[in-house]
Amino acid sequence: MTAVLLVDDDVELAEMLGDYLVQEGFVVTSVHDGASGVEAALSGNYAIAVLDVMMPKLSGIEALRQIRAASSMPVLMLTARGDDMDRIVGLELGADDYVPKPCLPRELAARLRAILRRSGQSGEAANAPLVFGALCVRPEQRRVEWAGLAVDLTSTEYALVEMLARHAGRPVSKEDLSGQALGRPLARFDRSIDVHLSSIRHKLGPLADGRSCIQTVYRQGYQLIRE
């Protein structure tokens, strides 16, 4: 059973979401402030954390920042509906996904499962390393290296890199990246893919000519350059 950490200062909502997730087969622990959430997340006892953005004292954004400084555990953010800034900042800091509030418990459970599938081992995927110049993707370990050094990626960032690597030299549409790497359809005005790929570009080193190995292809999506 998968242990989920739910961090939300709305006690009633946390209980409602927790009860539903338990019925769906998760083990849920709820805490109600950001500081306690960071401490619990870094304990190593949970497979994934759900962070509400709007919390007193220590916000979900700051809690995410502290978690990411020490851990790559999957994190899903609960954001106010229509608040694009919180969503973008969360993604830039390394959140794996987000769900707008008020949210349907069923959608939250589905998003959690999608993130956990991406972060777990896949017996169906070919495990041979994918090597393109300085970039090496190791599916068996879910590990990305640049010039022999490990790159610290979130599970969602890893999924995007692996998908681009498996289609190296060909553009992959944002719709396909969202559906297969994020596990959800691309919504209108959704910039999640762009934000994740911007983060990946910063984490990977440049090519010899200074360009990123991940290029934007006008009206077609993104493409990993073969070297």
Backbone hydrogen bonds, N-H to C=O, Kabsch-Sander energy under -0.5 kcal/mol:
donor,donor_aa,acceptor,acceptor_aa,energy
2,T,25,G,-0.5
4,V,2,T,-0.6
4,V,27,V,-3.5
5,L,48,I,-2.5
6,L,4,V,-0.6
6,L,29,T,-3.0
7,V,5,L,-0.6
7,V,50,V,-3.2
8,D,6,L,-0.6
8,D,31,V,-1.9
11,V,9,D,-1.2
14,A,10,D,-2.7
15,E,11,V,-2.3
16,M,12,E,-2.1
17,L,13,L,-2.9
18,G,14,A,-2.7
19,D,15,E,-2.6
20,Y,16,M,-1.8
21,L,17,L,-2.6
22,V,18,G,-2.3
23,Q,19,D,-1.8
24,E,20,Y,-1.3
25,G,22,V,-1.7
26,F,21,L,-2.5
27,V,2,T,-3.1
28,V,26,F,-0.5
29,T,4,V,-2.3
31,V,6,L,-2.3
34,G,56,P,-0.6
34,G,58,L,-0.6
37,G,33,D,-1.9
38,V,34,G,-2.4
39,E,35,A,-2.2
40,A,36,S,-2.4
41,A,37,G,-2.7
42,L,38,V,-2.1
43,S,40,A,-1.4
44,G,41,A,-0.8
45,N,40,A,-0.6
47,A,3,A,-2.3
48,I,3,A,-1.1
49,A,74,P,-2.0
50,V,5,L,-3.2
51,L,49,A,-0.5
51,L,76,L,-2.7
52,D,7,V,-2.3
53,V,78,L,-2.5
55,M,53,V,-1.2
58,L,56,P,-2.1
59,S,57,K,-0.6
60,G,53,V,-2.5
61,I,53,V,-0.6
63,A,59,S,-2.5
64,L,60,G,-2.5
65,R,61,I,-2.1
66,Q,62,E,-2.2
67,I,63,A,-2.4
68,R,64,L,-3.0
69,A,65,R,-1.2
70,A,66,Q,-0.5
70,A,67,I,-1.4
71,S,67,I,-2.1
76,L,49,A,-2.8
77,M,97,D,-2.3
78,L,51,L,-3.2
79,T,77,M,-0.6
79,T,99,V,-1.7
81,R,101,K,-1.5
83,D,80,A,-2.3
84,D,82,G,-1.5
87,R,83,D,-1.5
88,I,84,D,-2.8
89,V,85,M,-2.8
90,G,86,D,-2.4
91,L,87,R,-2.2
92,E,88,I,-2.6
93,L,89,V,-1.9
94,G,91,L,-1.1
95,A,90,G,-2.6
96,D,75,V,-2.7
97,D,75,V,-1.0
99,V,77,M,-2.6
101,K,79,T,-3.4
108,L,104,L,-2.1
109,A,105,P,-2.5
110,A,106,R,-2.1
111,R,107,E,-2.6
112,L,108,L,-2.5
113,R,109,A,-2.3
114,A,110,A,-2.1
115,I,111,R,-2.3
116,L,112,L,-2.5
117,R,113,R,-2.4
118,R,114,A,-1.9
119,S,115,I,-2.0
120,G,116,L,-1.1
123,G,121,Q,-0.6
130,L,137,V,-2.9
131,V,129,P,-0.6
132,F,135,L,-2.7
135,L,132,F,-2.0
136,C,145,E,-2.5
137,V,130,L,-2.9
138,R,136,C,-0.5
138,R,143,R,-3.4
140,E,127,N,-0.7
141,Q,138,R,-0.9
142,R,138,R,-1.1
143,R,138,R,-1.8
145,E,136,C,-3.0
146,W,149,L,-2.8
147,A,134,A,-2.6
148,G,134,A,-0.5
149,L,146,W,-1.7
151,V,144,V,-3.0
153,L,151,V,-1.1
158,Y,154,T,-2.7
159,A,155,S,-2.1
160,L,156,T,-2.0
161,V,157,E,-2.4
162,E,158,Y,-2.9
163,M,159,A,-2.1
164,L,160,L,-2.4
165,A,161,V,-2.6
166,R,162,E,-2.2
167,H,163,M,-0.7
167,H,164,L,-0.6
168,A,165,A,-1.4
169,G,224,L,-2.7
170,R,167,H,-2.1
172,V,222,Y,-3.3
177,L,173,S,-2.4
178,S,174,K,-2.7
179,G,175,E,-2.5
180,Q,176,D,-2.7
181,A,177,L,-2.2
182,L,177,L,-1.1
182,L,178,S,-0.7
183,G,178,S,-0.7
184,R,178,S,-1.9
187,A,185,P,-0.6
190,D,187,A,-2.0
191,R,189,F,-0.5
195,V,191,R,-2.3
196,H,192,S,-2.7
197,L,193,I,-2.6
198,S,194,D,-2.0
199,S,195,V,-2.0
200,I,196,H,-2.3
201,R,197,L,-2.5
202,H,198,S,-1.6
203,K,199,S,-1.5
204,L,200,I,-2.2
207,L,211,R,-3.3
210,G,207,L,-2.0
215,Q,213,C,-0.6
215,Q,223,Q,-3.0
217,V,221,G,-3.0
218,Y,216,T,-0.6
220,Q,217,V,-2.6
221,G,217,V,-2.2
222,Y,172,V,-2.4
223,Q,215,Q,-2.6
225,I,213,C,-3.1
225,I,223,Q,-0.5
